Amino acid sequence: ETGVTQSPTHLIKTRGQQVTLRCSSQSGHNTVSWYQQALGQGPQFIFQYYREEENGRGNFPPRFSGLQFPNYSSELNVNALELDDSALYLCASSPMGLAGVEEQYFGPGTRLTVT
Amino acid sequence: DQQVKQNSPSLSVQEGRISILNCDYTNSMFDYFLWYKKYPAEGPTFLISISSIKDKNEDGRFTVFLNKSAKHLSLHIVPSQPGDSAVYFCAASVTGANNLFFGTGTRLTVIP
């Protein structure tokens, strides 16, 4: 059974650019959540995708957007990057929609640095 | 607005002793609480959880205590082992919601 994978591992972008982060969910999981973990902070919920639709969103501006594909993999897109977007971006997958938050399995994250 | 707080950034404990990690929350709507452990270069992994209808949940060496009136929970690890050295995150949620609110984490170091 393959766990949650994320790519790339590290990324450096310039302020104002756009970035796409990718996540492959664990086998059998149809729900993907994205979190932002700034340095010294805990992860903060960005949004969740269930069956290719956004299913809940945290306090993040619209320049943070996402997609989920028929194979349940997901992308996080961030437009007009700001310096404060520098963070570890975590993807978590879970089975069968709202099965319980403890069912969320996290990937290793993508470290984004905005200069 | 940090709804889940872990006021101790770090904790060092001797191997074999008890580790106690603390967490406070402000939102009285939270009814489910979790602890996650995170090693470097890995995502958080679920450790143990507790529902608000309980005040204690045990799983092997790990016990979580919940004090609803104080809006406080704690994770006890007994006995502590060097492999327990990691960052521990407390998280909370509302039943039916799909997101977790995390604390800022406590780095536990177990000294052999």
HADDOCK unambig.tbl for C-alpha pairs under 7 A between the chains (distance, minus, plus):
assign (segid A and resid 40 and name CA) (segid B and resid 104 and name CA) 6.57 0.50 0.50
assign (segid A and resid 41 and name CA) (segid B and resid 104 and name CA) 4.51 0.50 0.50
assign (segid A and resid 42 and name CA) (segid B and resid 102 and name CA) 5.28 0.50 0.50
assign (segid A and resid 42 and name CA) (segid B and resid 103 and name CA) 5.25 0.50 0.50
assign (segid A and resid 42 and name CA) (segid B and resid 104 and name CA) 4.15 0.50 0.50
assign (segid A and resid 42 and name CA) (segid B and resid 105 and name CA) 6.23 0.50 0.50
assign (segid A and resid 43 and name CA) (segid B and resid 102 and name CA) 5.92 0.50 0.50
assign (segid A and resid 44 and name CA) (segid B and resid 101 and name CA) 6.71 0.50 0.50
assign (segid A and resid 44 and name CA) (segid B and resid 102 and name CA) 6.84 0.50 0.50
assign (segid A and resid 45 and name CA) (segid B and resid 99 and name CA) 6.22 0.50 0.50
assign (segid A and resid 45 and name CA) (segid B and resid 100 and name CA) 6.72 0.50 0.50
assign (segid A and resid 56 and name CA) (segid B and resid 98 and name CA) 6.99 0.50 0.50
assign (segid A and resid 98 and name CA) (segid B and resid 98 and name CA) 6.35 0.50 0.50
assign (segid A and resid 101 and name CA) (segid B and resid 98 and name CA) 6.67 0.50 0.50
assign (segid A and resid 102 and name CA) (segid B and resid 46 and name CA) 6.52 0.50 0.50
assign (segid A and resid 105 and name CA) (segid B and resid 45 and name CA) 6.85 0.50 0.50
assign (segid A and resid 106 and name CA) (segid B and resid 43 and name CA) 5.05 0.50 0.50
assign (segid A and resid 106 and name CA) (segid B and resid 44 and name CA) 5.94 0.50 0.50
assign (segid A and resid 106 and name CA) (segid B and resid 45 and name CA) 6.78 0.50 0.50
assign (segid A and resid 107 and name CA) (segid B and resid 42 and name CA) 6.99 0.50 0.50
assign (segid A and resid 107 and name CA) (segid B and resid 43 and name CA) 5.02 0.50 0.50
assign (segid A and resid 108 and name CA) (segid B and resid 41 and name CA) 6.00 0.50 0.50
assign (segid A and resid 108 and name CA) (segid B and resid 42 and name CA) 4.26 0.50 0.50
assign (segid A and resid 108 and name CA) (segid B and resid 43 and name CA) 4.14 0.50 0.50
assign (segid A and resid 109 and name CA) (segid B and resid 43 and name CA) 6.36 0.50 0.50
